[in-house]
Amino acid sequence: MINWHEALSQWGEIQHNAPLAKRTTMGVGGAARCLFAPYDIAGLAQAMLHIPADMPLLPLGRGSNLLVADEGFEGLVLDVGRLQTYDHDVMTMRAGAGMRMSKLAQKAAQAGLTGIEFMATVPGDIGGGVAMNAGAFGQQVSDCLQQVQLVLRTGQIQTLDAQSLQMCYRSSVLPAGSIVVKADFNLQAGEREAIYERMRMMRQKRRDTQPLEQPNCGSVFKNPTGNYAARLIEHVGLKGHRIGQAQISSRHANFIVNHGQACTKDVLALIRLAQQRVAAVYAIDLETEVCMLGMQS
């Protein structure tokens, strides 16, 4: 009888004991028990029929908002990097989960469509952007998302309207175990050069204020209502604070950077320290924005 590993190999590539550090922008963490990269959406749907029901799943694109435990992940990572289909119809753009948000923003600009310029500055992929309602410069995915296509644990392919995802600041509610595979965005006509100029300005501001030259996992904490996590962390004296090879960035205090050989326990220690210090001084509980795999937030 064919086992589930062999079954999956019909619809994609499977790797055992797959290192995850190199698959995240932070560059830390252990290995996954298995990693599966489906060739296409249909292949992922077929694969779902064979993955054990009790097997934990983690969809992974660029890994720009992910912190993996040093001990790794005792589950199956689904690499959606090949799911990069794209098309557009008048004011609607459709993109696969594996497409970079920055690439979709570029395609929208080329088509003279406005509404997702902010995506030019977001380092993640479409799938993760929908799942966490990614945003920047006062905009977020939910502002323009029309609908999503999902693959369920049952292998069914389902389309849901954006309104049903209960999207709010840096979160959305997806059916348990489902994987975002495609998303439709409703945009507006705009003047091409003005769109490009807005993207240039956003990219420049990001370069000026964030530590893009060093490995990091993006914004570590959500901004509390009426305040900024970076400001709070700086005001309690932790900007530039270092534990091992991990450091709260001296450029932007809501970023933790890897000086080359950081491990997750050092990053986690900085997260805990920032939470404790801010809570003690301001009575504000900082909530993590980064997805913490194998750890408590």
C-alpha positions as CSV (number, residue, x, y, z in Angstrom):
1,M,0.0,0.0,0.0
2,I,1.4,3.4,-1.0
3,N,2.2,5.7,2.0
4,W,1.3,9.3,2.2
5,H,4.8,10.5,1.5
6,E,4.9,8.6,-1.8
7,A,1.4,9.8,-2.7
8,L,2.4,13.5,-2.2
9,S,5.4,13.0,-4.5
10,Q,3.0,12.6,-7.4
11,W,1.8,16.2,-7.1
12,G,4.9,18.0,-6.0
13,E,8.3,17.8,-4.4
14,I,8.6,16.5,-0.8
15,Q,11.6,16.9,1.5
16,H,12.2,15.4,4.9
17,N,13.9,17.1,7.8
18,A,13.9,20.4,5.8
19,P,15.9,23.3,7.3
20,L,13.6,26.3,7.7
21,A,16.1,29.0,8.7
22,K,17.1,29.6,5.1
23,R,13.4,29.8,4.1
24,T,12.7,32.8,6.4
25,T,13.9,36.4,6.2
26,M,15.1,36.2,9.8
27,G,17.4,33.3,9.1
28,V,16.8,31.4,12.4
29,G,15.1,28.2,13.5
30,G,15.2,24.5,13.1
31,A,14.0,22.0,10.6
32,A,10.5,20.9,9.6
33,R,9.6,17.2,9.7
34,C,8.5,17.4,6.1
35,L,8.2,20.1,3.4
36,F,5.9,19.7,0.4
37,A,6.0,22.0,-2.6
38,P,2.9,21.4,-4.8
39,Y,3.2,21.9,-8.6
40,D,-0.1,23.7,-8.8
41,I,-3.4,24.2,-7.0
42,A,-5.0,21.0,-8.3
43,G,-2.0,19.1,-7.0
44,L,-2.3,20.6,-3.5
45,A,-6.0,19.7,-3.4
46,Q,-5.1,16.1,-4.3
47,A,-2.3,16.0,-1.7
48,M,-4.7,17.1,1.0
49,L,-6.6,13.9,0.6
50,H,-3.5,11.9,1.7
51,I,-2.0,14.1,4.4
52,P,-2.9,12.6,7.8
53,A,-5.7,14.5,9.5
54,D,-3.7,15.0,12.7
55,M,-0.6,16.3,10.9
56,P,0.0,20.0,11.7
57,L,0.3,22.2,8.5
58,L,2.1,25.4,7.9
59,P,1.7,27.3,4.6
60,L,5.0,29.1,3.8
61,G,5.8,31.6,1.2
62,R,8.9,33.9,1.7
63,G,8.8,33.5,5.4
64,S,9.0,37.2,6.0
65,N,6.7,37.2,9.1
66,L,7.8,34.0,10.6
67,L,9.9,33.0,13.6
68,V,10.7,29.3,13.9
69,A,11.6,27.5,17.1
70,D,15.2,26.3,17.4
71,E,13.7,22.8,17.9
72,G,12.0,23.1,14.5
73,F,8.5,22.0,13.5
74,E,7.0,18.5,13.9
75,G,4.6,18.9,11.1
76,L,4.3,19.5,7.3
77,V,5.3,22.8,5.7
78,L,3.5,23.6,2.5
79,D,5.7,25.7,0.3
80,V,3.3,27.7,-2.0
81,G,6.1,29.3,-3.9
82,R,5.0,27.7,-7.2
83,L,1.5,29.1,-7.0
84,Q,2.2,32.3,-9.0
85,T,-0.7,32.4,-11.5
86,Y,-1.7,35.9,-12.5
87,D,-4.3,37.6,-14.6
88,H,-6.5,40.7,-14.6
89,D,-9.8,41.7,-16.0
90,V,-10.6,45.5,-16.2
91,M,-10.4,46.5,-12.5
92,T,-9.8,43.0,-11.0
93,M,-6.3,41.5,-10.5
94,R,-6.0,37.8,-9.5
95,A,-2.8,36.4,-8.1
96,G,-1.6,33.1,-6.8
97,A,-0.6,32.7,-3.1
98,G,3.1,32.4,-4.0
99,M,3.4,35.7,-5.9
100,R,5.3,38.5,-4.1
101,M,3.1,41.4,-3.0
102,S,5.7,43.8,-4.4
103,K,5.4,42.0,-7.8
104,L,1.7,42.4,-7.9
105,A,2.0,46.1,-7.0
106,Q,4.3,46.5,-10.0
107,K,1.9,44.7,-12.3
108,A,-0.9,46.9,-11.1
109,A,1.2,50.0,-11.8
110,Q,2.0,48.7,-15.3
111,A,-1.8,48.3,-16.0
112,G,-2.5,51.8,-14.6
113,L,-4.5,50.4,-11.6
114,T,-4.3,52.0,-8.2
115,G,-5.1,50.7,-4.7
116,I,-2.2,48.4,-3.8
117,E,0.8,50.7,-4.0
118,F,1.5,49.9,-0.3
119,M,2.2,46.3,-1.4
120,A,5.4,47.5,-3.1
121,T,6.9,47.8,0.4
122,V,5.6,44.6,2.0
123,P,8.2,41.7,1.7
124,G,5.8,38.8,1.9
125,D,3.7,36.8,-0.6
126,I,0.0,37.1,-1.4
127,G,-1.1,34.1,0.6
128,G,0.5,35.3,3.8
129,G,-0.6,38.8,3.1
130,V,-4.2,37.7,3.1
131,A,-3.9,35.4,6.1
132,M,-2.5,38.2,8.3
133,N,-4.2,41.2,6.5
134,A,-0.8,42.7,5.9
135,G,-0.5,46.4,5.5
136,A,1.7,49.5,5.4
137,F,1.3,53.3,5.1
138,G,-2.2,53.3,6.5
139,Q,-3.5,50.7,4.0
140,Q,-4.1,46.9,4.4
141,V,-5.1,44.0,2.2
142,S,-8.7,44.1,3.3
143,D,-9.1,47.5,1.8
144,C,-9.1,46.0,-1.7
145,L,-9.5,42.2,-1.3
146,Q,-12.6,41.0,-3.2
147,Q,-12.4,37.2,-2.7
148,V,-10.0,34.4,-1.9
149,Q,-9.7,30.8,-3.2
150,L,-8.8,28.2,-0.6
151,V,-7.9,24.5,-0.5
152,L,-9.5,22.9,2.5
153,R,-8.1,19.9,4.5
154,T,-10.8,17.8,2.8
155,G,-9.2,18.6,-0.6
156,Q,-12.1,20.8,-1.7
157,I,-11.4,24.1,-3.4
158,Q,-13.6,26.9,-2.0
159,T,-14.1,30.5,-2.9
160,L,-15.0,33.0,-0.2
161,D,-15.9,36.7,-0.3
162,A,-13.5,38.9,1.6
163,Q,-16.4,40.0,4.0
164,S,-16.6,36.5,5.3
165,L,-13.0,36.5,6.5
166,Q,-13.7,39.0,9.4
167,M,-10.5,40.9,8.6
168,C,-9.2,43.4,11.0
169,Y,-5.8,44.8,12.0
170,R,-3.2,42.2,11.1
171,S,-5.6,39.3,11.2
172,S,-8.3,37.4,9.2
173,V,-10.4,34.3,10.0
174,L,-9.9,31.4,7.6
175,P,-11.5,28.0,7.8
176,A,-9.4,25.7,10.1
177,G,-6.6,24.0,8.2
178,S,-7.3,25.9,4.9
179,I,-4.6,27.2,2.6
180,V,-5.0,30.4,0.7
181,V,-4.1,29.6,-3.0
182,K,-5.4,32.7,-4.9
183,A,-6.8,36.1,-4.2
184,D,-8.8,38.7,-6.3
185,F,-8.3,42.4,-5.7
186,N,-10.6,45.2,-6.8
187,L,-8.7,48.2,-7.9
188,Q,-9.4,51.6,-9.6
189,A,-8.0,53.3,-12.7
190,G,-5.2,55.7,-12.0
191,E,-2.5,57.7,-13.7
192,R,0.5,55.4,-14.3
193,E,3.3,57.9,-13.4
194,A,1.5,59.0,-10.2
195,I,1.1,55.4,-9.1
196,Y,4.9,54.8,-9.7
197,E,5.7,58.0,-7.8
198,R,3.7,56.9,-4.8
199,M,5.5,53.5,-4.8
200,R,8.9,55.2,-5.1
201,M,8.1,57.5,-2.1
202,M,6.9,54.5,0.0
203,R,10.0,52.4,-0.8
204,Q,12.3,55.3,0.0
205,K,10.7,55.9,3.3
206,R,11.0,52.3,4.1
207,R,14.7,52.3,3.2
208,D,15.2,55.4,5.4
209,T,13.5,54.0,8.5
210,Q,13.9,50.2,8.5
211,P,17.0,47.9,8.8
212,L,16.5,46.3,5.4
213,E,20.2,45.5,5.0
214,Q,20.1,43.0,7.9
215,P,18.1,39.8,8.2
216,N,14.8,40.5,10.1
217,C,11.2,39.2,10.4
218,G,9.5,42.6,9.8
219,S,7.5,44.3,12.4
220,V,7.7,42.2,15.6
221,F,4.7,43.8,17.5
222,K,1.3,45.1,16.5
223,N,0.9,48.8,17.2
224,P,-1.3,49.3,20.3
225,T,-4.4,51.4,19.7
226,G,-3.3,55.1,19.7
227,N,0.4,54.3,20.0
228,Y,3.4,52.8,18.2
229,A,5.2,49.7,19.4
230,A,8.6,51.2,18.3
231,R,8.0,54.4,20.3
232,L,7.2,52.4,23.4
233,I,10.2,50.1,23.1
234,E,12.5,53.0,22.5
235,H,11.1,55.0,25.5
236,V,11.8,52.1,27.9
237,G,15.5,52.1,26.8
238,L,15.6,49.0,24.6
239,K,16.4,50.4,21.2
240,G,19.7,48.8,20.2
241,H,19.6,46.3,23.0
242,R,21.4,43.0,22.1
243,I,21.2,39.4,23.3
244,G,23.7,37.1,21.6
245,Q,23.6,37.8,17.9
246,A,20.0,39.2,18.0
247,Q,19.4,42.9,18.5
248,I,16.5,45.3,18.7
249,S,17.3,47.5,15.8
250,S,19.0,50.8,16.5
251,R,17.2,52.2,13.4
252,H,13.6,51.0,14.2
253,A,12.8,49.6,17.6
254,N,9.9,47.4,16.3
255,F,12.5,45.3,14.3
256,I,14.8,42.6,15.6
257,V,17.8,42.0,13.4
258,N,20.1,39.0,13.1
259,H,23.8,39.8,13.1
260,G,24.7,36.5,11.4
261,Q,24.5,33.7,13.9
262,A,21.4,34.5,16.0
263,C,19.2,31.7,17.3
264,T,15.5,31.9,18.0
265,K,15.9,31.7,21.8
266,D,17.8,35.0,21.7
267,V,15.2,36.7,19.5
268,L,12.5,35.3,21.8
269,A,14.3,36.7,24.9
270,L,14.3,40.2,23.3
271,I,10.6,39.8,22.6
272,R,9.8,38.8,26.1
273,L,12.1,41.6,27.5
274,A,10.3,44.3,25.4
275,Q,6.9,43.0,26.5
276,Q,7.8,42.9,30.2
277,R,9.5,46.4,30.2
278,V,6.6,48.1,28.3
279,A,4.0,46.4,30.5
280,A,5.9,47.5,33.6
281,V,6.3,51.1,32.5
282,Y,3.1,51.8,30.5
283,A,0.7,49.0,31.5
284,I,0.4,48.1,27.8
285,D,0.6,44.5,26.6
286,L,2.5,44.3,23.3
287,E,1.0,41.7,21.0
288,T,3.3,40.0,18.6
289,E,2.7,40.5,14.9
290,V,5.3,37.9,13.8
291,C,4.0,34.4,13.6
292,M,5.8,32.3,16.2
293,L,6.0,28.6,15.2
294,G,6.5,26.2,18.1
295,M,6.4,29.0,20.7
296,Q,3.9,31.0,22.7
297,S,3.4,34.6,21.7
